[in-house]
Amino acid sequence: MAIETPSKEDDEQWLAYWILYSFLTLTEIVLQPILDWMPVYYTLKLVLVAWLVLPQFKGAAFIYHKFVREKIKQYDVVRNHISAHGKAKLHK
């Protein structure tokens, strides 16, 4: 929710970066035995992380806007709908 606050100068890029980096790290932990057999993996990871973090590319913000933002907004709409109906039932 912090990523959607109105006062965001570079917050969006950094919050998106840390979320994506966390998912990358989690995936890496789970798939470590497979990744050990891929000699080019760490080079690809370096390129991906550089693309995500460097301000020239703003890859993390790009991925957030292209793939994640709509899902978060859908979740927020559902949550607000459930919350509104729950409050309405309490008032009846």
MODELLER restraints for C-alpha pairs under 7 A, 6 or more apart:
rsr = mdl.restraints
at = mdl.atoms
rsr.add(forms.Gaussian(group=physical.xy_distance, feature=features.Distance(at['CA:3:A'], at['CA:11:A']), mean=6.72, stdev=0.5))
rsr.add(forms.Gaussian(group=physical.xy_distance, feature=features.Distance(at['CA:3:A'], at['CA:12:A']), mean=5.34, stdev=0.5))
rsr.add(forms.Gaussian(group=physical.xy_distance, feature=features.Distance(at['CA:3:A'], at['CA:15:A']), mean=6.38, stdev=0.5))
rsr.add(forms.Gaussian(group=physical.xy_distance, feature=features.Distance(at['CA:12:A'], at['CA:61:A']), mean=6.44, stdev=0.5))
rsr.add(forms.Gaussian(group=physical.xy_distance, feature=features.Distance(at['CA:13:A'], at['CA:58:A']), mean=6.64, stdev=0.5))
rsr.add(forms.Gaussian(group=physical.xy_distance, feature=features.Distance(at['CA:13:A'], at['CA:60:A']), mean=5.87, stdev=0.5))
rsr.add(forms.Gaussian(group=physical.xy_distance, feature=features.Distance(at['CA:13:A'], at['CA:61:A']), mean=4.86, stdev=0.5))
rsr.add(forms.Gaussian(group=physical.xy_distance, feature=features.Distance(at['CA:16:A'], at['CA:60:A']), mean=5.37, stdev=0.5))
rsr.add(forms.Gaussian(group=physical.xy_distance, feature=features.Distance(at['CA:16:A'], at['CA:61:A']), mean=6.05, stdev=0.5))
rsr.add(forms.Gaussian(group=physical.xy_distance, feature=features.Distance(at['CA:16:A'], at['CA:64:A']), mean=6.23, stdev=0.5))
rsr.add(forms.Gaussian(group=physical.xy_distance, feature=features.Distance(at['CA:17:A'], at['CA:52:A']), mean=6.27, stdev=0.5))
rsr.add(forms.Gaussian(group=physical.xy_distance, feature=features.Distance(at['CA:17:A'], at['CA:53:A']), mean=6.43, stdev=0.5))
rsr.add(forms.Gaussian(group=physical.xy_distance, feature=features.Distance(at['CA:17:A'], at['CA:60:A']), mean=4.92, stdev=0.5))
rsr.add(forms.Gaussian(group=physical.xy_distance, feature=features.Distance(at['CA:35:A'], at['CA:41:A']), mean=6.62, stdev=0.5))
rsr.add(forms.Gaussian(group=physical.xy_distance, feature=features.Distance(at['CA:51:A'], at['CA:57:A']), mean=5.95, stdev=0.5))
rsr.add(forms.Gaussian(group=physical.xy_distance, feature=features.Distance(at['CA:51:A'], at['CA:58:A']), mean=6.96, stdev=0.5))
rsr.add(forms.Gaussian(group=physical.xy_distance, feature=features.Distance(at['CA:51:A'], at['CA:59:A']), mean=5.40, stdev=0.5))
rsr.add(forms.Gaussian(group=physical.xy_distance, feature=features.Distance(at['CA:52:A'], at['CA:58:A']), mean=5.95, stdev=0.5))
rsr.add(forms.Gaussian(group=physical.xy_distance, feature=features.Distance(at['CA:52:A'], at['CA:59:A']), mean=4.10, stdev=0.5))
rsr.add(forms.Gaussian(group=physical.xy_distance, feature=features.Distance(at['CA:52:A'], at['CA:60:A']), mean=4.61, stdev=0.5))
rsr.add(forms.Gaussian(group=physical.xy_distance, feature=features.Distance(at['CA:53:A'], at['CA:59:A']), mean=6.69, stdev=0.5))
rsr.add(forms.Gaussian(group=physical.xy_distance, feature=features.Distance(at['CA:53:A'], at['CA:60:A']), mean=6.68, stdev=0.5))
